[in-house]
Amino acid sequence: MDSNLIIIGGGPTGSFSALQAAKTGVSTTILEEHDRIGFPSHCTGHISLTGVRHLELNIPRMVYENEIKSAVFYSPSGKRFTVRFPHPVTCVINRELLDQHLFDTALKAGAEASLGTCVHSLLVENGYVKGVRARRDTKTEEFRSKIVIDAEGVSSTILKRAGIPTLNSCLMVRGVQAEVNKIKDIQEDTVEVYLGRKFAPGFFAWIVPRRDGTGKIGLATERGNPREYFHNFARHHPIVSQKLKRSRIESLVYHPISLGGPIPKTYYNGLLIAGDAASQVKPTTGGGIVMGLTAAKIAGEVATEAIQTQDYSADFLSKYEHRWKRKIGFDMKAMKHIRLMLNSFTDRKLDRLVSICANLGVEKSLKQVRDIDFQGRSLIRMAKNPRALATALYLLAISFF
Ligand SMILES: Cc1cc2nc3c(=O)[nH]c(=O)nc-3n(C[C@H](O)[C@H](O)[C@H](O)COP(=O)(O)OP(=O)(O)OC[C@H]3O[C@@H](n4cnc5c(N)ncnc54)[C@H](O)[C@@H]3O)c2cc1C
C-alpha cells in the first residue's frame, strides 16, 4: 500500500496528524500495531478544557467522564493545600473513546489505516526516509511514501533502530494506574495530588474521580518497582488507604512517562517525529495529550506543504520544529526547570511548601492564569505581581494540572 504520507501509530498524535493532511486531499495511511484503537489504555485522560477548545477536537459528549474545578495537594506528612477555580478548568475523558474519535475523524477526512500492522524499521534511500517496513499477520511488507510521521509513542523503538537520538532516559518515570470504585471522602469535581518520596519518588500520585464514586488512581516513580509503590500507596498511605477501604482496585496498567523535555531534533529528510515519540510531554505533570496534539497538527500541516511543493528535505521540514517550538518550546523549558526543582525538594521542604501555599491565600492570583497548559507564560505574567513568593509557589501548584 503506497501513500504520500505514512503515519506510524494510531494514538491521538498519529490520528490528529493524519486528519490535518487527509482533509487537504493528501493520501495518508496510519499503521497501527494493535487490532483495536485506544486499547490497551494506560492514561488518566485528564486534560485542560482550553486545550480541547484551541485544538477544536469536537469531542462527543460520551467521551467525557467528568469536569474538574479544583485540586487538593497533600504534603508528605498530610498537610493540605486546595486550589479552586470558579468554573471547570479541566476534564476527564475516556482515553479509549478519545483515540477512537480522533481515528474515526481522520478516516472520515479520507485517511486510510492498516491495523495489526507493526512497523519494524524505516526505509531509507539516498539519505531520505521513503517509507517503512512492517509486519502484518506473519508477512513483512514495505509501505512506500514521500514522508513518514513517527507517532509511535514513548517506546521510540523505530527511532532507536534508525540511530536517531531519542528521549532523555534520565528523566523517565514508570507510571502505573488502576480503576477504583467506592472512593470515600472525595469531591467529585476535585483531583487529589499526593507528594512525597516515600510514595512516588520523582513524581506524584493521584486520584482522579468520576461522578459515580469510581475513579482512576495512579502514580509514577523514578526508581523501584511501580507495582510495589502502587500497593504501598493504596494500602498504606494514611489518607488514601482510608479513602479506598471499601474499594475494589482493578485493571492495573503500566507505562513509562518521559519528563526530560523534547528530543534534540524532530525532523530529518522525509521524516517528522511527534507526540510522546518526540517527548512533547509536560515535564511537570507528564501530560502529553494537548502538547502532542499541538505538535501533531503542525506536523500534519508541514507534511502537507512539503508534499504540495515536492520538497521532502530536512531543510524544508525544519519548519515543523520552528513552529512547534514557537507554540510550546518556551513552556516546555520552563516546566522542565520546575520539574528539576521539585525533584530536588526533600519531603520536609515539600511539607513547608504546602503549608506556605495554604497560608498565603494564593488563589487571588488565579485570575492571571489563562492557560494551564502553557505554564511558562503564566510564570512571566505572574512575576509582575509583587507577591513574588506567592506567585512562584502558586505556579508550582498549578503545574500539577
Ligand atoms: C499512567 C499515565 C497517565 C497519564 N495521564 C495523562 C493525563 O491525564 N493527561 C495527559 O495529557 N497525558 C497523560 N499521560 C500521557 C499520555 O498518555 C501520552 O502523552 C499520550 O498517550 C501520547 O500520545 P501519542 O499518540 O504520542 O502516543 P501513544 O498514545 O503511546 O500512541 C502511540 C501509538 O503507536 C502505536 N505503535 C507503537 N509502536 C508501533 C509500531 N512499531 N508500529 C505501529 N504502531 C505502533 C501504539 O500501539 C499506539 O497506538 C499519561 C501517561 C501515563 C503513562
PDBQT file of the ligand as one rigid body, heavy atoms in Angstrom, charges set to zero:
ROOT
HETATM    1  C1  LIG A 501      -0.142   6.393  33.779  1.00  0.00    +0.000 C 
HETATM    2  C2  LIG A 501      -0.235   7.522  32.784  1.00  0.00    +0.000 A 
HETATM    3  C3  LIG A 501      -1.192   8.510  32.925  1.00  0.00    +0.000 A 
HETATM    4  C4  LIG A 501      -1.264   9.566  32.019  1.00  0.00    +0.000 A 
HETATM    5  N1  LIG A 501      -2.218  10.524  32.210  1.00  0.00    +0.000 NA
HETATM    6  C5  LIG A 501      -2.287  11.571  31.360  1.00  0.00    +0.000 A 
HETATM    7  C6  LIG A 501      -3.261  12.585  31.549  1.00  0.00    +0.000 A 
HETATM    8  O1  LIG A 501      -4.076  12.519  32.478  1.00  0.00    +0.000 OA
HETATM    9  N2  LIG A 501      -3.285  13.640  30.676  1.00  0.00    +0.000 N 
HETATM   10  C7  LIG A 501      -2.394  13.732  29.625  1.00  0.00    +0.000 A 
HETATM   11  O2  LIG A 501      -2.439  14.721  28.875  1.00  0.00    +0.000 OA
HETATM   12  N3  LIG A 501      -1.466  12.760  29.419  1.00  0.00    +0.000 NA
HETATM   13  C8  LIG A 501      -1.396  11.696  30.250  1.00  0.00    +0.000 A 
HETATM   14  N4  LIG A 501      -0.466  10.708  30.034  1.00  0.00    +0.000 N 
HETATM   15  C9  LIG A 501       0.419  10.820  28.854  1.00  0.00    +0.000 C 
HETATM   16  C10 LIG A 501      -0.331  10.397  27.582  1.00  0.00    +0.000 C 
HETATM   17  O3  LIG A 501      -0.875   9.110  27.757  1.00  0.00    +0.000 OA
HETATM   18  C11 LIG A 501       0.587  10.435  26.376  1.00  0.00    +0.000 C 
HETATM   19  O4  LIG A 501       1.264  11.675  26.343  1.00  0.00    +0.000 OA
HETATM   20  C12 LIG A 501      -0.179  10.236  25.062  1.00  0.00    +0.000 C 
HETATM   21  O5  LIG A 501      -0.738   8.957  25.028  1.00  0.00    +0.000 OA
HETATM   22  C13 LIG A 501       0.749  10.421  23.860  1.00  0.00    +0.000 C 
HETATM   23  O6  LIG A 501       0.069  10.118  22.671  1.00  0.00    +0.000 OA
HETATM   24  P1  LIG A 501       0.882   9.542  21.410  1.00  0.00    +0.000 P 
HETATM   25  O7  LIG A 501      -0.136   9.357  20.334  1.00  0.00    +0.000 OA
HETATM   26  O8  LIG A 501       2.063  10.382  21.140  1.00  0.00    +0.000 OA
HETATM   27  O9  LIG A 501       1.423   8.117  21.905  1.00  0.00    +0.000 OA
HETATM   28  P2  LIG A 501       0.588   6.832  22.289  1.00  0.00    +0.000 P 
HETATM   29  O10 LIG A 501      -0.702   7.191  22.905  1.00  0.00    +0.000 OA
HETATM   30  O11 LIG A 501       1.523   5.961  23.060  1.00  0.00    +0.000 OA
HETATM   31  O12 LIG A 501       0.268   6.164  20.881  1.00  0.00    +0.000 OA
HETATM   32  C14 LIG A 501       1.265   5.518  20.120  1.00  0.00    +0.000 C 
HETATM   33  C15 LIG A 501       0.572   4.532  19.198  1.00  0.00    +0.000 C 
HETATM   34  O13 LIG A 501       1.543   3.954  18.341  1.00  0.00    +0.000 OA
HETATM   35  C16 LIG A 501       1.356   2.553  18.276  1.00  0.00    +0.000 C 
HETATM   36  N5  LIG A 501       2.651   1.952  17.956  1.00  0.00    +0.000 N 
HETATM   37  C17 LIG A 501       3.754   1.904  18.747  1.00  0.00    +0.000 A 
HETATM   38  N6  LIG A 501       4.758   1.281  18.106  1.00  0.00    +0.000 NA
HETATM   39  C18 LIG A 501       4.275   0.958  16.892  1.00  0.00    +0.000 A 
HETATM   40  C19 LIG A 501       4.848   0.283  15.753  1.00  0.00    +0.000 A 
HETATM   41  N7  LIG A 501       6.109  -0.153  15.781  1.00  0.00    +0.000 N 
HETATM   42  N8  LIG A 501       4.076   0.082  14.667  1.00  0.00    +0.000 NA
HETATM   43  C20 LIG A 501       2.790   0.521  14.635  1.00  0.00    +0.000 A 
HETATM   44  N9  LIG A 501       2.200   1.145  15.674  1.00  0.00    +0.000 NA
HETATM   45  C21 LIG A 501       2.935   1.361  16.774  1.00  0.00    +0.000 A 
HETATM   46  C22 LIG A 501       0.842   2.195  19.668  1.00  0.00    +0.000 C 
HETATM   47  O14 LIG A 501       0.166   0.959  19.659  1.00  0.00    +0.000 OA
HETATM   48  C23 LIG A 501      -0.078   3.381  19.972  1.00  0.00    +0.000 C 
HETATM   49  O15 LIG A 501      -1.379   3.163  19.481  1.00  0.00    +0.000 OA
HETATM   50  C24 LIG A 501      -0.364   9.640  30.917  1.00  0.00    +0.000 A 
HETATM   51  C25 LIG A 501       0.600   8.633  30.759  1.00  0.00    +0.000 A 
HETATM   52  C26 LIG A 501       0.658   7.590  31.674  1.00  0.00    +0.000 A 
HETATM   53  C27 LIG A 501       1.700   6.509  31.495  1.00  0.00    +0.000 C 
ENDROOT
TORSDOF 0
